[in-house]
Amino acid sequence: MRARRVLLLLGAALVLAACSKHQAGSDRTGALSPPPVASRAAPTAERTPAQSAAQAATQTSKLNRDGSETVEEATGDSGAHNALLAAVASTVAAATPAASADVPAGPTAWQDGVNYNRIVPGQPTDVPAGQVEVLEFFWYACPHCSALEPLVAAWKKTKPAYTTFVPVPVTWSPGHRALARLFYTLESLGKLDQLHGEVFKEIQVNGDQLVAPDPSDEAATERMQTAFAKKEGISESAFKAAYHSMGVEARLQRADELVQRYRIDGVPTFVINGKYIADVHSAGGPDRLLSLVNDLAAQEHKH
């Protein structure tokens, strides 16, 4: 009974640090609910009992948010959930065998299956020889992605030269795909560095969702996004030309492939060189996540 309560509390705490594809609709509009999960070409390695317990806790929390089961005290109190997570994590660690250390991280060690999972088999990357690919899967309407963005922006300025960083917007549903189209339109116009943070601000602070209440109404969504672009100094003609370009369509298709390949069901999530997958939960916090990314990338660069 005690173990079950520990796992339930852990699941309740962990779900607060990410947006899952199953809860996305309740965060914004019902129309943002994603399609069924596609089969994955890159299954992760088998997990130890401790790892399976952690996964079970996460799955339980998702089921609870879908309404099939209730978890007590699953609140969004940002001041309390970090302490709860630390306490629960230490209890679980004491009750289960630790995974073997794999990647050093200063005085501690990153643990395979705990702080990150291996992707087996490793997947091909799209970077030049000698470069390490780092993918960040995100969603503009995810508050956790928005909170992480300043840290990612700072990390980009100091990351090793051998690291190629590639943001990938998720495309789970028409609503998600509409914001992904905005991302790639801004990228094609050379405005992404200038406006990436502004899109997060428009949605998270200003309350302009940049997607029509009915995401299937593509014309209404386009008008909303065009108005945002014009406010940011982009001409309507240039925006519309890029918005409907073959280049943007090709990038959206590539995003679809990556989301399915890595079976992304929550954001923000990082994939390092097609071999490792990690998130804020597994790393133990936003700062630790980027440290983990650096350490895994450094290990890949040596090989």
Secondary structure, 3 states (H helix, E strand, C coil): CHHHHHHHHHHHHHHHHCEECCCHHHHCCHHHCCCCCCCCCCCECCCCHHHHHHHHHHHHHHHHHCCCCCCCCCCCCCCCHHHHHHHHHHHHHHHCCCCCEEEEECCEEEEECCCEEEECCCCCCCCCCCCEEEEEEECCCCHHHHHHHHHHHHHHHHCCCCEEEEEEECCCCHHHHHHHHHHHHHHHCCCHHHHHHHHHHHHHCCCCCCCCCCCCCHHHHHHHHHHHHHHCCCCHHHHHHHHCCHHHHHHHHHHHHHHHHCCCCEECEEEECCCEEEEHHHHCCHHHHHHHHHHHHHHHHHC
